[in-house]
Structures are given as C-alpha cells and as structure tokens.
C-alpha cells in the first residue's frame, strides 16, 4: 500500500478519558472544535456509564447487585453490553466481559493512570472466569449471577471510538478519526489517499509501519501497553479466560484492521491469547493483521500491506 508523501496535515486535539488519552483528528481544520466537542461528549458519556473504576457508574452499580435478578439498564449500557457479548461470541469466549473479578485479583482495581507501577506480591490462583454465557439479557435488562463482575474494558474503548467518530462525522459531514489509546476508528469521507496511521510499538524505533485506512477501524493490543509489577512479577491486562491469569504469549503486539474498531480490538486481543495459533485464526476470520513476536519478528496475514506469513 503506497503512502502519499504529500498527504495533508491533519488537525488534531486530545483529552484524557477512559484511563488514556483520546485524540480526535479531522481533515478540515475548521471542523476540529466541533468534532472534538461531539466526539468528546460521546467518549465521556461511555466512560461515565461503563467504567469499572468509578463506583458511581451504571456498570459499577450493576456489578454490585449481581445475583439479585434481572436489572434494568440504560440504552447506552445495553448497547455496550451487546458489543462486549458480541465480541465474546465472535471469538469463542477468548474476549470475555466476565473477567472483572480476575482483573481485581491481579491488582487492576483503579484506572491505569492511578495504578502503582510496583507493589507487594499478590497471591493469584489460576481460576477460569465464569464465561459470557452465564449472562442473561434482553432489551433493556440484564441478569448477572452472584460473584460475577463485568469488565467492558477489552472492547469498551474501541466501541467508544466507533461511536464517537460516527457521531462527529454525521454531525459535521466531514471525515473524523478518533483514537482511544491504541484503538482507532474513522468515519466520514477520508483525506485523500486515506488516514495515515502508524502501527507498532511506539511511534518511532523498530517494527513500526505506516498504513492507510479508508474506513472502519484499526486496533493494536500488547502485553506491555498496560503492565505493572507485584512482588517482582510482571502482570498485564490481557487475561486468558481459561485461567484468569495474564496470558503467556509469543506475541508482543498485535494490530488488526476490521469493519469496526470494536471488531479489530476483539481480534487483536484474541490473537494475543491464541499465541502460535493466532495467524491461522486471523486468516480464517479474514482479519488483516500484523503481529510482532517476542524476538521482534513481524508476521502479517489476510491482506495486511506487505503480507509475510509464517
């Protein structure tokens, strides 16, 4: 995929939300302020509703009443739950919203910005998560069994980026990019040639690549992006639902492109958990992807630019 060296300079602005920095970009600088207002409103609304770390959020209140029978949920939380459960079904439970209790056991109890980088040892036992199929739900309601804590973080940021980009683009009639951490969603007419996005481990150094995206979303996930130490042990936020423990994988980073950012995020997270089986799974799902191994080797599949299969 050739890059246009004369691509227009985009107008961007950012703000803190969801434990990371959200960046909004537009091709028409005159629309930046309005795009930031619309996208920011969507992202902050999702954060206030779906945060596991805010005791006052609707999700936290829902988790506290687990085991009490069906509970009514707002349209926003209902749609977020549908997105999370849809990702779980699409990945065969590899990306599962019932990992909340397991996340707590690893010490991930506050936003990553507030999480101490080091601390005393934790006793963490291998224990499968309850699994998304234990969640009963319907229009406007959800029933969570006792002991289950929902965590929408795996797909939540990406889903928020999708909603924010779509809302701003529809309102302004211009192309909009929204990046929540490593989750990028685009909507509306793209800049000439497409949105130029740099993927890899950081914006410079080895194993980075620029790609052009015309629509949909692109997500990058990795073990080092949200990691901390407890008693000298390195922990991170990618958990294997089969064990409830941080996954041991041969991939440092996985980037995936899909029709939506939420789908791309689910694919990237699932690939990290799958390990050696990830390239074949991504190819079977027809998800263009770029995987960086622990030794720095790069594997690309399913039509990713410069495809190099293992």
N, C-alpha and C positions, 0 to 999 in steps of 0.2 A: 504494500500500500504506500505509494509515494507521498511524501509530505510537500506541501506548498510552502516554499521559503518566504513567500510574500503574504502569508496569512495575516488577516487584520489583527491589530492589537485589541484584545478584548477588555472591556471594562469590568472590574471585579470589586467586590466588597465582602467582608466576612463578619461573623458574630459568633459568640460562644453559645452552644446549646448541645444537649444530649451528651455531655461529658467530652465534647470535642469542639472543633471549630467548623462551622458551616460556611462555605464560600458560595456566593452567587455570582454568575458571570452572564453578560449579555453581549450580543454583537453590536447593538446600538446603544452607545453610552448614555444617550438621553433617557433611556428607559431604566437605567440602573437603580435609581432611587425607588421607583415604583415596584420594580422586580424584587428588590431587597425587602420592601415592606410586605408584599404579598407572600413571598417565599418564607420570610421570617415569621410571619403570622402562622403559617401552616406548621412549620417545624416546631415552634414554641408550643403550639397547641398540642401536637402529638407528644412532645416531651412532658408537658404538664399532665397529660392524660395517662400515658403509658410508662412512665418512669417507675422502675422497681426501687429506686433510691429515695424517692420523695414519699414520705409517709402519708401525705395528703393527696397523692394522685389517685385517680379512679382505679388503676391497676393494683396499687397497694391496698386499697380498701377491699377490693375484690379478693385478693390473696388472704387477707385477714379473716374473711368469712368462709374460707374453704371448708367444705364439709357441712355447710348449713343449708344446702339445697340450691335450686336454681335462683340466680340473681339477675336483675335487670341490668343492662349495660347501655351506655350511650351509643349512638350510631358510630362515632369515631372509634371508640374502643372495640365495638363489634367488628368493624372493618379491619382494624389492626389484628384482632384475634383470627379473623378469617385468613388474613395474609400469612400469619405465623403458622396456622394449622395447614394451610395450603402448601407452604414450603416443607412442612414436616411430611405430608403425604407424598409430595413430589420427590423427596429424597429418601423415601423409605424409612423415615424416622431418624436420619442422620442429623438433621437440623430440627431440634425438638424444643418447644417452648416450656416443657416441664422440667427444665434443668435448673430452675431457680434455687432450690434447696442445695443442689450440688455446688452451684456458684457460691452460695453463702459459706459452705464448708471449706472452700478454697480461700476464703478471706475477701472475696469480691462483694463487699456489703455496702460500699459507697461508690460514688462516681469515680472514674479512673483518675480524674484530676485530683481528687482528695485521697486516693488510695496510697498509703505509705509504700515506698519502693522496697523496703526491707522490714523485717519484723521477726518475732519469735516463731519457732517451729509450730506447725499445725499437725494434728493427727487426722489424716484423711483416709478413710477406708473406701475401697472400691465397692460401689453400690450402683446398680443400674437405676436410671431415672424412671419415674412412673410410666412415661410414654404418652404421646399426644392422644392416643385412642381412649384414654380414660376421661378425656374432657367431653362432656355433653354440651351441646349448644344448639341454638336456633335463632331465628330473627329476634333480636332484642334481649336475649338471655343467654347465660352460660352457667354450667354447674361444674364446680371444681371439687374433686374429692378431698377429704381431710388429708392434711400433710403435704399437699401439692402446692408448690409456689411457681407461678408462671413468670417467665422472663422473656420479654419480647425483643431483647437487645440484638439477637442474631440477625433478625430481619427488619427490626423496627427502624433503624437509621436509614436503611436503603428504601424502605416503604415511605418514610417521611420525605426523602429526597424526591422520589417519584411524584408524590402528591404536590410537593412544593413547586417543582419545575412545571408540572402540568397546570397548576393554578395560576402561576405568574404568566406563563406563555398564553393561556387562554384569555386572561385579562388584558394583556398588553399587545397581543398579536405579533410578538417577536420571539426569536429564539432565546431560550433561557437554559442555563446549566446550573444545577445545584449539586454541590459536593458536601456530604456529611462525613467527615473523616475520609475514609478510603472508598466511600460509596458515591458514585457519580450518576446522576440522572439528567437527561436532556429532553427538551420538549420544544415544539415550535420549529420554524424554519432555521436550519443550522447556518453558521457562517459559511462562506464559500469554501468548498472542499471538506467541510465537516469540522466538528470540535476537535482540537488537538489536545490529547490527554497523554501525560507521561505516566507510565506504569513501571513498577519495580519496587525496590526497597529504598525509599527516599527519592528526592528529585534529581540527585546527581550521583556520581560514582558508578560502580559496576552494575551490570544486569538491569539497566533501565532501557525503555523503548518508548518512542512516541508513536501513537496510533491516532487515526482519525475516526471519529464516531459521528454518524449522522442522526441516529435516533436511539431510543431505548436507554440502556444503562450499562455501566461497567463497574465492577466491584473488585477490590483487592483485599484479601484477608491473609493474615500471617500470625505465627506464634509470637513474634517479637513486638507486634504492634501494641499489645496490651499485656504486659508481663510484669511480674513482681517476684520478690524472694521472701520465703518464710523459712527460717532456720537453715539458710543456705540453699534451699531447694527452689529451683526456678519454676514458677507457676504461670499459667496464662489462661486466657478467656475462652479458648476453643476446647470444649469438653466432648469427650466421647460418651454418648448416651448409654452405651453398653456397660460402661464402668463408672460413670460420673466423675472421671478424673481428666485432667488436662491431657490431651491426646499426644501420643508419641508418633511423630510422622516424619517421613523422609523429605517433606517439602517445607521450605522456609516461608514461601509466599506463593499464593495462587491468585491470578487475575482472571476474571471471567466476564465475557460480554453476553448480554441477553436482551430479550424484548423489553424487560423492565429491570430496574436496578435491584428490586427485591429478588427477582429470579436469579440475577447474576450473583448476588450476595449468597443466596442459598447454595448455588452451585460451587462457589469458591470455598465456603465453609465445609460442605460435604466432601469436596476433594481433599482437603487437609485431613479429614477424618479417615478417608478411604486409603490414604497412603499410596502404596505401589499400584493399587487398582484404579487410581484416580484418572489417568489419561484415557484408559479404555472406557470408563464410565462417562466421562465428559464427552468423548467422541460419540458414544451411543446416544447421549442426550442432545447431540448436535449443539453443544455449547462451546463456542470458540474460547480457548483458554491458553494461558501462559503460566507455566509452573517453574519455580526456581527451587532446585534441590539444595540440600544442606551443604554440598560442596560447591555451590554456585552454578551448577549446570542448569541450562534452560531447556525446557521441553514445551513445544507449542502444538496444539491439536485443533481439529474441527474448523480449519479455515482461518485460524489466527494468522495475521501477517507474518510471512517468513516461517511458515509451519515447519517444525523439526520434531518429528515423532520419535519416541524412544526406540 
